[in-house]
Amino acid sequence: MELMEQRILENVVWKEGKYYVAQCLNIDISSFGESREEALTNLDEAINLYLEDDEHQDIQIVENPEIVHLSVKYA
């Protein structure tokens, strides 16, 4: 019997146009949907598919992420 490891992953969700985007901060994966819930469901599916491959088990530790606003100038 194989033991499964469980981790809590940090994710962010935002609205971009008419879609919601969900991004995992621990693994470079994102997805989208027409609602916040659909975006998160799609992200969960994408993460699970990614982790099925044993070669991609690199999960960054992200503790207490914080949204920080920066002002940038561009042309």
Phi, psi and omega in degrees: 000128182272131177278135178261135178270139179243134177226151173266125180254142179269128183229154174235149179226136176212160179266130180230102186069232180266001181247159171258138178249134176240131182229135175273129180278339182276331181227139183284074180223140174218165178207180181212170177193172181281347175225165177301315182296318179294320178298317180290322176297316178295323177295317178302315179297316180296319179295315180297319177297319179298316184283347176297331179275115184299341180288341186249055182262016181280104179245117178287141174278123177235112181251130175050061178297151183225136175281123181236127180266131177239143177262126180234150176250136178212158182262000000 
